[in-house]
Amino acid sequence: VLFRKLFENEPRVKLIYSANPYYTMQFGKVMLCWHHGHKKGLDPSTALMFAERNSKMFGETEHRYIHFGDKHHWAGKEVAGFYLEQHPSLATADAYAARGGWDSRQRAEAITYHREYGQAARVTVTPAMIGL
């Protein structure tokens, strides 16, 4: 609600406000999908669910990407016409992760998509790069 109010007059920002935890957006021939990753992850059923729930968009696109967080480490695969990518976190390990031995290489990435050709560029930033 706060971000909707802050950006209500900014035409360059589109906020998705939905109770559905599976988000999609079409950008030309590119289908972008997101999910936190707590319900579904890098599994073929996730790609099939996005394709089924968005069959028109799936048919109109050639480049399809599903992005996840939750696990805080990088992993990726190709499934059913999608690139699935689980992203790392900038956060340090919390007590739960530390006790479980789940370490990750902290980083953030900005991915640029071309509306016709799909992923075109990727910029990676680590805490060390900005003096943290």
N, CA, C and O of each residue as an XYZ file, in Angstrom:
528
protein
N       0.834     -1.186      0.000
C       0.000      0.000      0.000
C       0.878      1.248      0.000
O       0.578      2.225     -0.687
N       1.964      1.211      0.775
C       2.884      2.349      0.826
C       3.471      2.641     -0.550
O       3.483      3.791     -0.990
N       3.960      1.603     -1.233
C       4.578      1.819     -2.544
C       3.554      2.249     -3.590
O       3.875      3.036     -4.479
N       2.333      1.746     -3.495
C       1.292      2.218     -4.422
C       1.082      3.713     -4.268
O       0.934      4.427     -5.259
N       1.069      4.189     -3.033
C       0.878      5.622     -2.775
C       2.099      6.420     -3.234
O       1.952      7.474     -3.852
N       3.292      5.928     -2.940
C       4.512      6.645     -3.313
C       4.676      6.791     -4.825
O       5.182      7.806     -5.304
N       4.247      5.773     -5.574
C       4.472      5.768     -7.016
C       3.201      5.950     -7.840
O       3.210      5.674     -9.039
N       2.117      6.403     -7.232
C       0.847      6.502     -7.949
C       0.893      7.455     -9.140
O       0.124      7.279    -10.085
N       1.760      8.447     -9.125
C       1.857      9.402    -10.232
C       3.105      9.198    -11.086
O       3.497     10.088    -11.840
N       3.715      8.050    -10.969
C       4.932      7.745    -11.728
C       4.595      6.736    -12.829
O       4.439      5.549    -12.542
N       4.479      7.185    -14.086
C       4.058      6.293    -15.173
C       5.076      5.201    -15.512
O       4.724      4.214    -16.158
N       6.325      5.362    -15.088
C       7.356      4.373    -15.398
C       7.342      3.190    -14.445
O       8.031      2.197    -14.681
N       6.568      3.282    -13.371
C       6.538      2.230    -12.363
C       5.164      1.567    -12.366
O       4.133      2.232    -12.269
N       5.176      0.248    -12.480
C       3.930     -0.513    -12.408
C       4.040     -1.468    -11.228
O       4.907     -2.341    -11.212
N       3.171     -1.307    -10.249
C       3.160     -2.184     -9.095
C       2.061     -3.218     -9.258
O       0.936     -2.898     -9.644
N       2.399     -4.446     -8.963
C       1.425     -5.530     -9.030
C       0.900     -5.762     -7.627
O       1.661     -6.091     -6.717
N      -0.386     -5.592     -7.455
C      -1.004     -5.777     -6.144
C      -1.983     -6.932     -6.269
O      -3.075     -6.776     -6.815
N      -1.585     -8.096     -5.759
C      -2.405     -9.285     -5.923
C      -2.143    -10.259     -4.787
O      -1.031    -10.321     -4.262
N      -3.150    -11.012     -4.411
C      -2.990    -12.067     -3.412
C      -2.371    -13.318     -4.036
O      -1.897    -14.201     -3.322
N      -2.376    -13.390     -5.352
C      -1.782    -14.522     -6.065
C      -0.258    -14.408     -5.963
O       0.294    -13.376     -6.343
N       0.436    -15.431     -5.464
C       1.895    -15.330     -5.313
C       2.683    -15.641     -6.583
O       3.912    -15.687     -6.549
N       1.992    -15.855     -7.701
C       2.654    -16.162     -8.974
C       2.392    -15.012     -9.945
O       1.252    -14.771    -10.343
N       3.453    -14.311    -10.317
C       3.318    -13.100    -11.128
C       3.848    -13.327    -12.529
O       4.818    -14.060    -12.722
N       3.212    -12.700    -13.507
C       3.672    -12.775    -14.892
C       3.537    -11.414    -15.558
O       2.723    -10.575    -15.169
N       4.372    -11.230    -16.580
C       4.322    -10.005    -17.372
C       4.853    -10.336    -18.757
O       5.823    -11.082    -18.892
N       4.231     -9.792    -19.769
C       4.719     -9.962    -21.136
C       5.406     -8.683    -21.587
O       4.896     -7.579    -21.393
N       6.579     -8.859    -22.196
C       7.356     -7.747    -22.738
C       7.763     -8.156    -24.146
O       8.812     -8.770    -24.341
N       6.933     -7.815    -25.125
C       7.180     -8.256    -26.499
C       7.122     -9.769    -26.586
O       6.109    -10.374    -26.235
N       8.212    -10.392    -27.058
C       8.284    -11.852    -27.172
C       8.840    -12.516    -25.920
O       9.229    -13.683    -25.941
N       8.872    -11.749    -24.818
C       9.444    -12.231    -23.565
C       8.335    -12.413    -22.523
O       7.514    -11.522    -22.310
N       8.329    -13.578    -21.884
C       7.420    -13.853    -20.775
C       8.259    -13.877    -19.499
O       9.171    -14.692    -19.360
N       7.941    -12.976    -18.570
C       8.653    -12.904    -17.297
C       7.731    -13.388    -16.190
O       6.581    -12.959    -16.095
N       8.236    -14.274    -15.365
C       7.457    -14.844    -14.267
C       8.267    -14.757    -12.981
O       9.492    -14.880    -12.998
N       7.576    -14.543    -11.869
C       8.239    -14.503    -10.574
C       7.405    -15.247     -9.553
O       6.178    -15.312     -9.621
N       8.135    -15.803     -8.604
C       7.516    -16.393     -7.413
C       8.574    -16.404     -6.321
O       9.743    -16.673     -6.598
N       8.191    -16.121     -5.107
C       9.158    -16.101     -4.005
C       9.922    -17.418     -3.935
O      11.127    -17.417     -3.686
N       9.243    -18.532     -4.149
C       9.900    -19.829     -4.136
C       9.534    -20.684     -2.941
O       9.992    -21.822     -2.835
N       8.721    -20.161     -2.041
C       8.353    -20.922     -0.851
C       7.294    -21.981     -1.137
O       7.169    -22.936     -0.371
N       6.538    -21.840     -2.204
C       5.508    -22.813     -2.559
C       5.985    -23.763     -3.653
O       5.765    -24.972     -3.582
N       6.638    -23.201     -4.658
C       7.157    -23.985     -5.766
C       8.548    -23.476     -6.084
O       8.850    -22.304     -5.858
N       9.392    -24.342     -6.603
C      10.758    -23.943     -6.913
C      11.177    -24.413     -8.286
O      10.366    -24.441     -9.211
N      12.444    -24.784     -8.428
C      13.022    -25.196     -9.709
C      12.551    -26.599    -10.066
O      13.329    -27.553    -10.055
N      11.300    -26.705    -10.373
C      10.671    -27.993    -10.619
C       9.885    -27.904    -11.925
O       9.295    -26.862    -12.211
N       9.863    -28.962    -12.718
C       9.078    -28.907    -13.972
C       7.619    -28.511    -13.756
O       7.022    -27.866    -14.619
N       7.040    -28.887    -12.622
C       5.633    -28.547    -12.385
C       5.422    -27.037    -12.289
O       4.336    -26.544    -12.595
N       6.442    -26.303    -11.870
C       6.323    -24.846    -11.788
C       6.210    -24.236    -13.176
O       5.359    -23.382    -13.420
N       7.078    -24.682    -14.089
C       7.028    -24.185    -15.466
C       5.683    -24.531    -16.105
O       5.078    -23.694    -16.775
N       5.225    -25.747    -15.902
C       3.944    -26.157    -16.488
C       2.782    -25.362    -15.900
O       1.839    -25.029    -16.617
N       2.837    -25.056    -14.607
C       1.788    -24.251    -13.981
C       1.732    -22.852    -14.590
O       0.653    -22.351    -14.906
N       2.909    -22.215    -14.754
C       2.928    -20.878    -15.366
C       2.414    -20.944    -16.803
O       1.664    -20.064    -17.226
N       2.804    -21.967    -17.558
C       2.343    -22.103    -18.943
C       0.834    -22.313    -19.002
O       0.156    -21.724    -19.844
N       0.312    -23.142    -18.118
C      -1.126    -23.422    -18.118
C      -1.938    -22.198    -17.696
O      -2.953    -21.886    -18.318
N      -1.507    -21.514    -16.659
C      -2.249    -20.349    -16.168
C      -2.147    -19.146    -17.104
O      -2.955    -18.220    -17.029
N      -1.150    -19.169    -17.983
C      -0.917    -18.048    -18.896
C      -0.725    -18.558    -20.321
O       0.226    -18.173    -21.001
N      -1.625    -19.420    -20.767
C      -1.444    -20.099    -22.049
C      -1.381    -19.129    -23.231
O      -0.617    -19.356    -24.170
N      -2.163    -18.065    -23.199
C      -2.120    -17.088    -24.293
C      -0.742    -16.427    -24.352
O      -0.146    -16.319    -25.423
N      -0.241    -15.987    -23.198
C       1.073    -15.361    -23.132
C       2.170    -16.357    -23.526
O       3.117    -15.991    -24.223
N       2.047    -17.592    -23.089
C       3.028    -18.623    -23.432
C       3.100    -18.791    -24.953
O       4.187    -18.895    -25.521
N       1.938    -18.818    -25.604
C       1.895    -18.990    -27.042
C       2.407    -17.793    -27.828
O       2.875    -17.945    -28.956
N       2.322    -16.611    -27.245
C       2.755    -15.380    -27.926
C       4.236    -15.059    -27.711
O       4.758    -14.121    -28.314
N       4.910    -15.824    -26.863
C       6.297    -15.505    -26.516
C       7.260    -16.597    -26.977
O       6.877    -17.749    -27.180
N       8.513    -16.200    -27.132
C       9.571    -17.142    -27.496
C      10.599    -17.313    -26.388
O      11.286    -18.333    -26.329
N      10.708    -16.326    -25.514
C      11.713    -16.327    -24.448
C      10.972    -16.244    -23.118
O      10.232    -15.292    -22.873
N      11.174    -17.253    -22.254
C      10.392    -17.328    -21.016
C      11.318    -17.550    -19.824
O      12.195    -18.412    -19.854
N      11.107    -16.757    -18.773
C      11.980    -16.780    -17.605
C      11.130    -16.813    -16.336
O      10.147    -16.082    -16.211
N      11.524    -17.668    -15.402
C      10.876    -17.707    -14.087
C      11.961    -17.433    -13.050
O      13.002    -18.090    -13.039
N      11.707    -16.459    -12.181
C      12.685    -16.054    -11.166
C      12.159    -16.359     -9.768
O      10.985    -16.143     -9.469
N      13.058    -16.869     -8.913
C      12.739    -17.219     -7.533
C      13.755    -16.620     -6.578
O      14.874    -16.303     -6.983
N      13.385    -16.462     -5.324
C      14.297    -16.063     -4.255
C      14.356    -17.196     -3.249
O      14.846    -18.278     -3.572
N      13.885    -16.980     -2.075
C      13.681    -17.911     -0.972
C      14.908    -18.706     -0.524
O      15.273    -18.614      0.648
N      15.553    -19.467     -1.376
C      16.640    -20.352     -0.939
C      17.956    -19.614     -0.744
O      18.866    -20.157     -0.117
N      18.087    -18.409     -1.253
C      19.227    -17.519     -1.038
C      20.533    -18.003     -1.644
O      21.599    -17.515     -1.267
N      20.481    -18.944     -2.566
C      21.679    -19.317     -3.317
C      21.279    -19.533     -4.771
O      20.110    -19.768     -5.080
N      22.270    -19.451     -5.661
C      21.971    -19.531     -7.079
C      21.773    -20.978     -7.525
O      22.484    -21.883     -7.089
N      20.806    -21.169     -8.390
C      20.594    -22.435     -9.083
C      19.790    -22.102    -10.330
O      19.057    -21.113    -10.349
N      19.918    -22.907    -11.359
C      19.144    -22.657    -12.566
C      19.034    -23.885    -13.435
O      19.843    -24.808    -13.340
N      18.018    -23.890    -14.289
C      17.829    -24.985    -15.247
C      16.851    -24.551    -16.327
O      16.153    -23.545    -16.190
N      16.815    -25.327    -17.398
C      15.836    -25.123    -18.466
C      14.789    -26.224    -18.370
O      15.122    -27.405    -18.272
N      13.518    -25.826    -18.400
C      12.423    -26.776    -18.284
C      11.257    -26.311    -19.145
O      10.816    -25.169    -19.017
N      10.762    -27.158    -20.002
C       9.508    -26.939    -20.737
C       9.421    -25.564    -21.402
O       8.372    -24.921    -21.358
N      10.506    -25.114    -22.012
C      10.496    -23.834    -22.704
C      10.759    -22.632    -21.819
O      10.635    -21.498    -22.282
N      11.117    -22.841    -20.565
C      11.417    -21.774    -19.618
C      12.857    -21.886    -19.133
O      13.418    -22.980    -19.075
N      13.448    -20.748    -18.787
C      14.665    -20.705    -17.986
C      14.194    -20.443    -16.561
O      13.527    -19.440    -16.306
N      14.529    -21.322    -15.640
C      14.191    -21.138    -14.236
C      15.467    -20.739    -13.504
O      16.506    -21.381    -13.660
N      15.384    -19.674    -12.702
C      16.569    -19.207    -12.002
C      16.218    -18.816    -10.572
O      15.327    -18.005    -10.320
N      16.947    -19.421     -9.657
C      16.822    -19.103     -8.243
C      17.962    -18.155     -7.895
O      19.128    -18.475     -8.127
N      17.636    -17.002     -7.346
C      18.631    -15.962     -7.112
C      19.161    -15.977     -5.689
O      18.443    -16.331     -4.754
N      20.428    -15.588     -5.529
C      20.994    -15.456     -4.186
C      20.443    -14.212     -3.500
O      19.663    -13.459     -4.084
N      20.854    -14.011     -2.273
C      20.394    -12.876     -1.483
C      21.565    -11.969     -1.138
O      22.715    -12.407     -1.111
N      21.270    -10.725     -0.878
C      22.284     -9.811     -0.349
C      22.407     -9.959      1.166
O      23.394     -9.531      1.764
N      21.402    -10.566      1.772
C      21.388    -10.703      3.225
C      22.421    -11.726      3.695
O      22.707    -12.705      3.006
N      22.969    -11.478      4.876
C      23.843    -12.477      5.491
C      22.962    -13.590      6.048
O      21.748    -13.432      6.179
N      23.586    -14.705      6.368
C      22.826    -15.841      6.886
C      22.158    -15.477      8.211
O      22.796    -14.913      9.101
N      20.876    -15.802      8.336
C      20.192    -15.612      9.608
C      20.477    -16.834     10.488
O      21.185    -17.750     10.068
N      19.932    -16.848     11.698
C      20.203    -17.946     12.630
C      19.763    -19.290     12.058
O      20.457    -20.294     12.222
N      18.612    -19.311     11.388
C      18.099    -20.553     10.808
C      19.060    -21.101      9.754
O      19.396    -22.285      9.769
N      19.497    -20.238      8.845
C      20.419    -20.665      7.788
C      21.777    -21.049      8.364
O      22.382    -22.027      7.924
N      22.253    -20.301      9.329
C      23.554    -20.601      9.931
C      23.540    -21.964     10.614
O      24.488    -22.738     10.479
N      22.471    -22.258     11.344
C      22.368    -23.563     12.019
C      22.247    -24.704     11.019
O      22.733    -25.808     11.263
N      21.595    -24.432      9.891
C      21.415    -25.480      8.876
C      22.603    -25.632      7.941
O      22.649    -26.570      7.145
N      23.571    -24.712      8.029
C      24.739    -24.794      7.154
C      24.473    -24.296      5.744
O      25.212    -24.637      4.820
N      23.425    -23.489      5.563
C      23.064    -22.995      4.239
C      23.712    -21.642      3.993
O      23.153    -20.595      4.320
N      24.884    -21.688      3.421
C      25.617    -20.468      3.100
C      25.388    -20.094      1.647
O      25.070    -20.950      0.821
N      25.548    -18.825      1.338
C      25.418    -18.406     -0.054
C      26.396    -17.280     -0.344
O      26.859    -16.590      0.564
N      26.697    -17.109     -1.609
C      27.539    -16.006     -2.063
C      26.621    -14.823     -2.283
O      25.818    -14.831     -3.217
N      26.720    -13.822     -1.458
C      25.823    -12.674     -1.528
C      26.033    -11.898     -2.826
O      27.165    -11.603     -3.207
N      24.927    -11.570     -3.501
C      24.998    -10.716     -4.684
C      23.597    -10.321     -5.125
O      22.603    -10.950     -4.762
N      23.553     -9.264     -5.915
C      22.317     -8.820     -6.553
C      22.622     -8.671     -8.035
O      23.736     -8.316     -8.419
N      21.626     -8.944     -8.859
C      21.812     -8.838    -10.308
C      20.698     -8.025    -10.929
O      19.533     -8.148    -10.550
N      21.064     -7.201    -11.878
C      20.098     -6.468    -12.692
C      20.136     -7.109    -14.074
O      21.179     -7.128    -14.727
N      19.015     -7.624    -14.510
C      18.933     -8.318    -15.796
C      18.161     -7.431    -16.766
O      17.080     -6.937    -16.445
N      18.724     -7.237    -17.946
C      18.078     -6.447    -18.993
C      17.556     -7.398    -20.062
O      18.274     -8.281    -20.531
N      16.296     -7.203    -20.440
C      15.676     -8.029    -21.472
C      15.407     -7.189    -22.709
O      14.985     -6.036    -22.617
N      15.656     -7.784    -23.866
C      15.298     -7.179    -25.141
C      13.927     -7.728    -25.504
O      13.697     -8.932    -25.388
N      13.018     -6.873    -25.937
C      11.645     -7.312    -26.186
C      11.517     -8.359    -27.281
O      10.511     -9.066    -27.339
N      12.513     -8.474    -28.148
C      12.447     -9.486    -29.203
C      13.387    -10.665    -28.970
O      13.063    -11.790    -29.349
N      14.546    -10.428    -28.355
C      15.581    -11.454    -28.261
C      15.785    -12.038    -26.870
O      16.626    -12.922    -26.705
N      15.059    -11.583    -25.880
C      15.199    -12.126    -24.529
C      16.325    -11.468    -23.754
O      16.640    -10.295    -23.955
N      16.925    -12.245    -22.865
C      17.962    -11.676    -21.999
C      19.087    -11.094    -22.831
O      19.625    -11.758    -23.716
N      19.442     -9.836    -22.538
C      20.456     -9.138    -23.320
C      21.677     -8.760    -22.494
O      22.772     -8.635    -23.043
N      21.513     -8.574    -21.187
C      22.641     -8.163    -20.347
C      22.346     -8.503    -18.894
O      21.197     -8.670    -18.483
N      23.431     -8.599    -18.137
C      23.311     -8.878    -16.710
C      24.447     -8.156    -15.990
O      25.610     -8.272    -16.376
N      24.105     -7.418    -14.951
C      25.093     -6.721    -14.136
C      25.004     -7.297    -12.730
O      23.919     -7.395    -12.157
N      26.142     -7.674    -12.184
C      26.199     -8.267    -10.847
C      26.892     -7.315     -9.890
O      27.916     -6.718    -10.223
N      26.326     -7.178     -8.697
C      26.919     -6.350     -7.651
C      27.011     -7.195     -6.383
O      26.055     -7.864     -5.993
N      28.186     -7.149     -5.750
C      28.380     -7.852     -4.469
C      28.593     -6.807     -3.378
O      28.940     -5.664     -3.678
N      28.392     -7.182     -2.128
C      28.629     -6.221     -1.038
C      30.053     -5.663     -1.068
O      30.246     -4.480     -0.786
N      31.041     -6.471     -1.397
C      32.434     -5.994     -1.441
C      32.627     -4.905     -2.494
O      33.463     -4.017     -2.322
N      31.872     -4.968     -3.565
C      32.004     -3.990     -4.636
C      31.571     -2.592     -4.203
O      31.996     -1.594     -4.786
N      30.731     -2.529     -3.185
C      30.267     -1.213     -2.706
C      30.778     -0.924     -1.302
O      30.235     -0.082     -0.587
N      31.841     -1.645     -0.920
C      32.515     -1.352      0.337
C      31.873     -1.895      1.592
O      32.102     -1.375      2.683
N      31.077     -2.929      1.451
C      30.434     -3.540      2.645
C      31.132     -4.823      3.034
O      30.737     -5.471      4.003
